[in-house]
Every structure is written in C-alpha cells, then in structure tokens.
Amino acid sequence: MPALVAVTALAIAATVPAGAATPRIRKPGAPIALMATPIGGGAVVAWSAPASDGGTPITGYSAIASHGGQICTTTGATTCTLTGLTDGRLYTVRVRASNAKGSGPPARVQVTPLPIVSLVDGFPYSGGPEDLTLSQPTSSTVSVDFTTSDGPGSTLYWGQWVGAASSFSPSSGTVTFAPGQTTASISFTVNPPNVTGCSLFFPPTACYPSVTVTLSHPKNAGLGPTPYTNLFFV
C-alpha cells in the first residue's frame, strides 16, 4: 500500500507544470472608440470597453474634464454626461476603466460645449416677431433653421383654436446670431385663418390659429426644447 501511495503522488506531481503560478491580475486597458458630443454647458461622453479587462471584470468607468475637473462615473455603462462646463471653451476629457486592481490608463478626446438656441415662451402672441435666445455670447456666427407646421386645435365655449400653419409666412427660413449677439427673432406675417368650428355668435377673428415652430440644423450651437407651439391673435 505505501508503494501505491508513492506512485500516485508522483503521478499528480507530474501533471503540474514546473513553476506554475496563479494568473496575474492587472489593471484594465484604456477604453476605445471614445467620443464626446457637445451640449449646452457640458458634453455627452461615450466609449467602448477596453480590449483587455486585466483578467478580472471591469467595475466602472470615470470621465474627467480638464479646466476644473468636472467628473461623471458609471458602474458599467459606457456613456455619461459631464455638466458644469463653459460654452465655447475647449476641454480635454479623459476616460478610465477600473477593476479590482485599480484604474487603467486614460483614453482622451477633446470637446467644446456649445451655446444653446431656444425659442422664447410668449403666450399669447398678437403678431410680430417670435423671439429666440442664445444662452451665451460667442465669437462665432450662430445660425439655426426653422420650419412651421399646424399647431394643435383646442375647443373653447365660444369657438376653437385651429392649427393653421398656412396662415403664417414664411413657412421656413434661417435665423442668424452675429458674434456677441444673444437675441434674434423670426418675423412672421399672420393672415386670418380659414376657421372651422367657430361659433356663429363670434367673428372669425375670435378663433385663433396656432403654429408649431421647429428648430433644426444649428451651426456653432445646440438646440433647446423643440418644437414649440404658440397661439396667435389675428
């Protein structure tokens, strides 16, 4: 029996490679395919997982901006949003992956947050220009396209608000902010609508048209909430 035990021990020892050791855990590699999309006062940062996780699962990511160190973190998602950045300033964003060993090397991308073009909420409206604002002055010319479409109808006891984009001219165009300018406007001509559902006891002008204004294709800027609907007296 002792001889059998010795042979078994030798057989087991022979199956273990000489100098074998537990695989070494390393920090993860840098994230790949890093992108940063500018928004007003910040940036949406997105990336893909590193080619190497270091031999242990990735536990999270961090994105940090230069010039102040604004940071956003995730526990595994490959996108996050940086806020508190200055519009028009160039930032370098560094993204690192982390695992049980620590944080790996960064991937880098540059981004410049953009000022935001928004329509001013004016209700009700009685003719004349529709105002737009730029969130911050810029040294670059900013432009944005607009189009109009029918606004929603709303029934009232004396009549009805009727969506009537055809009552407004122009139906599309471009608004431009010169360097340093923060207010601009769309100048509409409003014609009486072809009213439907208006009470016989009130003139057609008591039934107001509405228009939805949609902004698109901003140049050197981002967009605020869009589309925007307003009611117009005629």
C-alpha positions as CSV (number, residue, x, y, z in Angstrom):
1,M,0.0,0.0,0.0
2,P,2.8,2.6,0.8
3,A,4.3,1.9,-2.7
4,L,0.9,2.6,-4.3
5,V,0.6,5.9,-2.5
6,A,4.1,7.0,-3.6
7,V,3.3,6.2,-7.2
8,T,0.0,8.2,-7.0
9,A,1.8,11.2,-5.5
10,L,4.4,11.1,-8.3
11,A,1.7,11.0,-11.0
12,I,-0.1,14.0,-9.5
13,A,3.2,16.0,-9.3
14,A,3.9,15.2,-12.9
15,T,0.7,16.8,-14.1
16,V,1.5,20.3,-12.5
17,P,3.8,22.3,-14.8
18,A,7.1,23.4,-13.1
19,G,6.9,27.0,-11.9
20,A,3.2,27.3,-12.5
21,A,1.6,30.3,-10.7
22,T,-1.9,31.9,-10.3
23,P,-2.6,34.2,-13.3
24,R,-1.7,37.8,-12.5
25,I,-4.4,40.4,-12.3
26,R,-3.7,43.6,-14.0
27,K,-5.4,47.0,-14.4
28,P,-7.7,47.2,-17.4
29,G,-6.6,48.8,-20.7
30,A,-7.8,52.2,-22.0
31,P,-11.4,52.5,-23.3
32,I,-11.7,52.6,-27.1
33,A,-13.8,54.4,-29.6
34,L,-14.1,57.4,-27.3
35,M,-16.5,60.2,-28.5
36,A,-17.8,63.4,-26.9
37,T,-20.9,65.2,-28.2
38,P,-21.1,68.8,-27.1
39,I,-24.3,70.1,-25.4
40,G,-25.0,73.4,-23.6
41,G,-22.7,73.6,-20.6
42,G,-21.4,70.1,-21.0
43,A,-20.8,67.0,-23.1
44,V,-22.2,63.5,-23.6
45,V,-19.2,61.1,-23.5
46,A,-19.4,57.6,-24.9
47,W,-16.9,54.8,-25.4
48,S,-16.4,51.1,-25.8
49,A,-14.9,48.6,-23.3
50,P,-11.1,48.2,-23.4
51,A,-9.6,45.4,-25.4
52,S,-8.3,43.9,-22.1
53,D,-10.1,43.9,-18.7
54,G,-6.9,42.9,-16.9
55,G,-8.0,39.4,-16.1
56,T,-10.9,40.5,-13.8
57,P,-14.3,42.1,-14.6
58,I,-14.4,45.9,-15.1
59,T,-16.3,47.5,-12.2
60,G,-16.8,51.0,-13.6
61,Y,-15.6,54.0,-15.6
62,S,-14.9,57.6,-14.9
63,A,-14.7,60.6,-17.2
64,I,-13.0,63.8,-16.1
65,A,-12.7,67.1,-17.9
66,S,-9.7,69.5,-17.8
67,H,-10.0,73.1,-16.5
68,G,-11.9,72.3,-13.3
69,G,-12.1,68.5,-13.1
70,Q,-15.8,68.0,-13.7
71,I,-16.4,64.3,-13.5
72,C,-19.0,61.7,-14.2
73,T,-18.9,58.0,-13.3
74,T,-20.7,54.8,-14.1
75,T,-20.7,51.3,-12.7
76,G,-20.5,49.6,-16.1
77,A,-22.4,51.8,-18.6
78,T,-20.3,53.1,-21.4
79,T,-21.7,56.6,-21.5
80,C,-22.2,59.5,-19.1
81,T,-22.8,63.3,-19.2
82,L,-20.4,65.9,-18.0
83,T,-22.0,69.2,-16.8
84,G,-20.8,72.5,-15.4
85,L,-18.5,73.2,-18.4
86,T,-18.2,76.6,-20.1
87,D,-19.7,77.0,-23.5
88,G,-17.1,77.9,-26.1
89,R,-14.1,76.5,-24.2
90,L,-12.0,73.6,-25.4
91,Y,-11.8,70.7,-22.9
92,T,-9.8,67.5,-22.9
93,V,-11.8,64.6,-21.5
94,R,-10.1,61.6,-20.0
95,V,-11.9,58.3,-19.6
96,R,-10.5,55.4,-17.5
97,A,-11.8,51.9,-16.8
98,S,-11.4,50.3,-13.3
99,N,-11.4,46.8,-12.0
100,A,-10.4,45.1,-8.7
101,K,-6.8,46.1,-9.3
102,G,-7.4,49.8,-9.9
103,S,-7.9,52.3,-12.7
104,G,-6.2,51.8,-16.0
105,P,-4.7,54.3,-18.4
106,P,-6.9,57.0,-19.9
107,A,-8.3,57.5,-23.4
108,R,-8.6,61.1,-24.4
109,V,-10.9,63.2,-26.5
110,Q,-11.4,67.0,-27.0
111,V,-14.8,68.8,-27.0
112,T,-16.1,72.3,-26.9
113,P,-19.5,72.8,-25.3
114,L,-21.9,74.8,-27.4
115,P,-24.3,77.7,-26.6
116,I,-28.0,76.8,-26.9
117,V,-30.6,78.4,-29.2
118,S,-34.1,78.4,-27.6
119,L,-37.4,79.9,-28.6
120,V,-38.8,82.3,-26.0
121,D,-42.1,81.3,-24.5
122,G,-44.5,84.1,-25.2
123,F,-48.2,83.3,-24.7
124,P,-50.5,84.5,-26.1
125,Y,-49.0,86.3,-29.0
126,S,-50.5,89.1,-31.0
127,G,-48.4,89.4,-34.1
128,G,-44.9,90.5,-34.9
129,P,-41.6,88.6,-34.3
130,E,-41.1,85.3,-32.5
131,D,-38.0,85.7,-30.3
132,L,-35.1,83.3,-30.0
133,T,-32.2,83.5,-27.5
134,L,-28.7,82.2,-27.4
135,S,-27.6,81.0,-23.9
136,Q,-24.2,82.7,-24.2
137,P,-22.4,85.2,-26.4
138,T,-19.9,83.6,-28.8
139,S,-17.2,84.9,-31.1
140,S,-18.6,82.7,-33.9
141,T,-21.7,83.4,-36.1
142,V,-24.5,81.1,-34.9
143,S,-27.4,80.1,-37.2
144,V,-30.4,77.8,-36.9
145,D,-33.1,76.8,-39.4
146,F,-36.8,76.8,-38.6
147,T,-40.0,75.4,-40.1
148,T,-43.6,75.8,-39.2
149,S,-46.4,73.2,-39.1
150,D,-50.0,73.2,-37.8
151,G,-50.4,73.6,-34.1
152,P,-52.9,71.6,-32.1
153,G,-56.6,72.7,-32.1
154,S,-58.4,73.5,-28.8
155,T,-62.2,73.8,-28.4
156,L,-63.5,76.7,-26.3
157,Y,-67.0,77.6,-25.4
158,W,-67.1,80.4,-28.0
159,G,-65.1,78.7,-30.7
160,Q,-62.0,76.8,-31.4
161,W,-58.2,77.3,-31.7
162,V,-57.3,75.9,-35.1
163,G,-53.9,74.7,-36.2
164,A,-53.2,76.8,-39.3
165,A,-49.6,76.9,-40.3
166,S,-50.7,78.1,-43.8
167,S,-51.7,81.4,-42.1
168,F,-48.1,82.2,-41.3
169,S,-45.4,83.4,-43.6
170,P,-42.6,82.5,-44.0
171,S,-43.1,78.8,-43.5
172,S,-39.3,78.2,-43.2
173,G,-36.0,80.1,-43.0
174,T,-32.8,80.6,-41.1
175,V,-32.1,82.8,-38.1
176,T,-28.6,84.2,-37.6
177,F,-26.9,85.4,-34.4
178,A,-23.9,87.7,-35.1
179,P,-20.8,87.3,-32.9
180,G,-21.7,88.6,-29.4
181,Q,-25.5,88.7,-30.2
182,T,-27.8,86.7,-27.8
183,T,-31.3,87.6,-29.1
184,A,-32.8,87.2,-32.6
185,S,-36.3,86.8,-34.0
186,I,-38.4,85.2,-36.7
187,S,-40.6,87.9,-38.3
188,F,-43.9,86.3,-39.2
189,T,-46.8,87.7,-41.3
190,V,-50.0,86.3,-39.9
191,N,-53.1,86.1,-42.2
192,P,-56.7,85.3,-40.9
193,P,-57.2,81.6,-41.0
194,N,-59.9,79.6,-42.6
195,V,-61.7,78.9,-39.4
196,T,-63.6,75.8,-38.8
197,G,-65.9,75.3,-35.8
198,C,-66.1,78.9,-34.8
199,S,-69.3,80.0,-33.1
200,L,-71.8,81.9,-35.3
201,F,-72.0,84.5,-32.5
202,F,-68.4,85.5,-32.8
203,P,-66.4,86.8,-35.8
204,P,-63.7,84.6,-37.4
205,T,-61.0,86.7,-35.7
206,A,-62.2,85.3,-32.3
207,C,-60.9,81.9,-33.4
208,Y,-57.2,82.0,-33.2
209,P,-54.7,79.9,-35.2
210,S,-51.7,78.2,-33.7
211,V,-48.4,77.3,-35.2
212,T,-45.7,74.8,-34.2
213,V,-42.2,76.2,-34.8
214,T,-39.4,73.6,-35.1
215,L,-35.7,74.5,-34.9
216,S,-33.1,72.4,-36.7
217,H,-29.6,72.3,-38.2
218,P,-27.9,74.6,-35.7
219,K,-24.4,75.9,-36.7
220,N,-21.9,76.5,-33.9
221,A,-24.7,75.9,-31.3
222,G,-27.0,73.3,-29.8
223,L,-30.8,73.3,-29.5
224,G,-33.1,73.9,-26.6
225,P,-36.5,72.3,-26.4
226,T,-38.1,72.0,-29.8
227,P,-40.7,72.1,-31.4
228,Y,-42.5,75.0,-29.8
229,T,-46.2,75.8,-30.2
230,N,-47.7,79.3,-29.9
231,L,-51.2,80.8,-30.4
232,F,-51.6,83.9,-32.5
233,F,-54.3,86.5,-32.4
234,V,-55.3,87.7,-35.9
